Amino acid sequence: MCYRRCMKDNEALETLFRTHYRGMYRLAMTLLHDEAESKDVVADVFVRMAEAGRTEGAGYLLAAVRNRCLNQLRNRSIQQRIQRLYLLEQEVEAKSAEQLCEESRLLEQGIGQLEPPVCRQVVRLHFEQGLTFREIAQQLCTSETTIYKYLRRAMNQLRQHLNNEL
């Protein structure tokens, strides 16, 4: 009895495969733009169906392919971010101690030249003491929006200073 049911399930799965493979593959290619990945996704959907003993129709298959593709894209995005961070880390490691000291000196010099002086104070409170905009606003008796504007002005001045010096 079990043998017949397994055979029937296999035949149903094979029929689904023959009937819907092209549409599933096309959907995967549209989303992933990668032939090998698309074939893997479609095969994975069928393997999971076979393992679960399921024989759903086209709607389920296309939804399963779409979901697997979205997972692949999410994983791809995470991997790309990790690679970018790794490359940035290598850049920092490649800089010599002298370069880092020079950049640090230039940054400190730039902070000392910030105008108006309250920009200097906001930068030091935020980056050196780790205070939030709200905490700085309370300490300076002003609004958080004003603190944000001072910090933005300071960052622009520092960016310009470092671009001129480096």
Secondary structure, 3 states (H helix, E strand, C coil): CHHHHHHHHHHHHHHHHHHHHHHHHHHHHHHHCCHHHHHHHHHHHHHHHHHHCCCCCHHHHHHHHHHHHHHHHHHHHHHHHHHHHHHHHHHHHHCCHHHHHHHHHHHHHHHHCCCCHHHHHHHHHHHHCCCCHHHHHHHHCCCHHHHHHHHHHHHHHHHHHHHHHC
